[in-house]
Amino acid sequence: MNQRGISTVGAILLATVAGLLASVVLSDWVVVDVKVPSDDVRVVVPFPLFAARAATAFIPAEAFEDATIPDDLQRARPQVMQALHALHDAPDATLVKVDAPDAKVTVTKHGDDLDIAVDADDAIVRCSIPIDGVIDALERWDWKTVDPNLAFRVLSKAGFGRLVTVEAKDGTRVVITNW
Amino acid sequence: MRPKRVFTTLLTLALMAAVPALAGDATRWLNVHVTDTKEGANVELHLPFGLVMAVLDGVNVENFHGGKIQIDLDHDADIDWPQLMKALKDSPDGDYVTVTSNDADVKVQKAAGMLRIHVTQKEDEQAVVDVTLPATLIDALAFDEHNEIDVKTLLAGLDGLPDGEIVRVTSNEANVRIWIE
């Protein structure tokens, strides 16, 4: 009887650990890869998105109490949301193209993503922003207080692959990947 | 019978597939090309009307608030703009304004339901401006008591127009082209 009780507890523990492991493995992971050649530094930080979101819950509210959201931004909420929905519903196309002597910029809507490419003299930037993620995050936001979870809500809707790549002229490189 | 039935089914499926495709094509686009000839820069905007209309409300910069642009009118000229616009709208085709001066030549004409404004600047940037708008949009061009034009109403009117060029500006410093498709 006692032996059976122990095996039941063991089975529950095992199932719990397996469940946790499965959720970690199956959840979205974000990898931040920073390389600074001048200091011979490379830092790679992989973290499960759900863990990052959970961690923000432990940030004390006092940390952001001095940070205020401008009234203008709060008032612009309907317009911002309307613009985002219009962008989301728009067909795929290159929306903006700037070709200047020192930089080239393109903003392209591709499916649910807004792809931004900047080729400047001192840096190359590629960024893929999930529009539905931004809409979701902003709809949940109160527009009054700083919400550290905003960025993670956006990321949670991102497709797999590189989200941000920044390559500076001095060799510094930052890559944020979702997988 | 069977080939006919197959044909009918295929035709129905093809039509069902075509409807969303045609609806997708219905998106109207506002195109703006600006070429800064001095700096060698080129800006191209290709934006769906729905997005432009949504963004306009949120723009709050100098001389542009709430979808309205404030124009610095020359009060010395003492022109009753609302009256002028109303007269233009109700008038038959013809040349309505022809100004020739040392600064610029201006011509405003109405032809085939279109209002055409042509300005040739003779000094500074030596700009040549061509604006072509349907006469039905003259109301939207009217200035209110604050010398503002309701750009949002104007654009809403443009959304229903056939494809075509609206504004073309060429000058020593920059070239601008605005058209809808």
Interface residues (C-beta under 8 A of the other chain):
Chain A: D72 A76 Q79 V80 Q82 A83 H85 A86 L87 D89 A90 P91 A93 T94 L95 V96 K97 V98 D99 A100 P101
Chain B: G24 T27 W29 E39 G40 A41 N42 V43 E44 L45 H46 L47 P48 G50 L51 M53 A54 V55 D57 G58 N60
